[in-house]
Every structure is written in structure tokens, then in C-alpha cells.
Amino acid sequence: SYELTQPPSVSVSPGQTARITCSGDALPKKYAYWYQQKSGQAPVLVIYEDSKRPSGIPERVSGSSSGTMATLTISGAQVEDEADYYCYSSDSGINGVFGGGTKLTVL
Amino acid sequence: EVQLVESGGALVQPGGSLRLSCAASGFTFNKYWMTWVRQAPGKGLEWVATIKEEGSEKYYVDSVKGRFTASRDNAKNSLFLEMNSLRGDDTAVYYCARGMRYPDYWGQGTLVTVSS
């Protein structure tokens, strides 16, 4: 079955840039999406179609994709950005798939 | 404002059945595909099922095929997930979410615990 691979954890100091990667063989042909999930809460969409930001998501959050890798970048990371981040895409058909998730620590 | 409210989660024995519901409001329900996603305790998100606007097409993750059935009642703006032959690894928070290509709005989830 199709898989998306993320690093389990990323750690940065406040004000630094955090980059979270997501690799998958179908990403050259499929969009990547990113979700933020804070402890005890439902996921929130932060990036759609590789690089677009939904309304209400701060400009310091950005996305990009090249080849088989998509990247979520948080510039000037803040303590409130601490969360689990999941990439999402689809296989060759309709079936969705999530990456394993990356725990972002800002301290 | 888009709202999705799940209900029906409970403690159920292995081999048992359960029906989850999701009440939708704030958007034209019959114009959107809908999706179920689950999250086992302390684990990541897992896509479970997606159902087309009128219910004619349904897609499932392999681990629930033949056991789970997604359905919807567009007249009542409601989404359902019928779960049979439940196993311990079905224990999770189940979220309903709007969308097919990607879930954009999510409910707060309902907890299903499968245990004897």
C-alpha cells in the first residue's frame, strides 16, 4: 500500500525556521496537504494543494513540493506552533493516506 | 459556519457492532464528498472511508473493507459509519470530515473502544 514518510520529530528554538518533510512516490503527480493537530484537538488544515494557505493561517506557514518530497516550512517558529503535523495525499486513485506525523517542538 | 458533530462512540466488545453518526451544518451537505478518519490512542491519523455526494461511490482502507459501511442521508444532513466485527485495533477516535480530495473541516471526534 502507498505510504508517506515523515520524520518523527523536529525541534527548533523560538524564532528559527522549522522544516518538516514528507516523501512519497506519487507526490510528483498528487498534491500534498498539511494538518496541524494540537494535543486533544481535531486536526486543522494549514496547507492545501502543496503551497496554498487557508484563510486564518499565518503567513509564516508555507508549503512547497518538488519531485517526491513535500515540505512544510514554519518561519520564525513560535511556541504556539508546537503540535503534531501530518501530511496527506492520495494514492493512484481516491484512497487517502496520511504520513506518520511529525512532532514539532519549539523551545 | 461549518460544523460537524460526531456521536455514537462507545465501549463495545470484540466482534460487536456500532453505528457512528455525524451531523453536518453550515454548508450544502449534498454537494460534498465526506470522509471518515480515525486516530488510535497515541497514534497518527488514518484515512478510513470516503463517500460521494449522493452515496453512489464509497472507498475504504483495506483494513475495514467488508466490515465497515459508510452511508449518508442528505435529507437530514447526516453521515454514518456502520462498523461490524469490531476488533481491538479499531479502538480510536473517529472523525468525520468534509471533502474528498482532502478533508478541510473536521468534527471533534467520537471515541470507540473495543475491549472485553
Interface residues (C-beta under 8 A of the other chain):
Chain A: S1 Y31 Y33 Y35 Q37 Q41 A42 P43 V44 L45 Y48 P54 D84 Y86 Y88 S90 G93 I94 N95 G96 V97 F98 G99 G100 G101
Chain B: T35 V37 G44 L45 E46 W47 T50 E57 Y59 V61 D62 Y95 M100 R101 Y102 P103 D104 W106 G107 Q108 G109
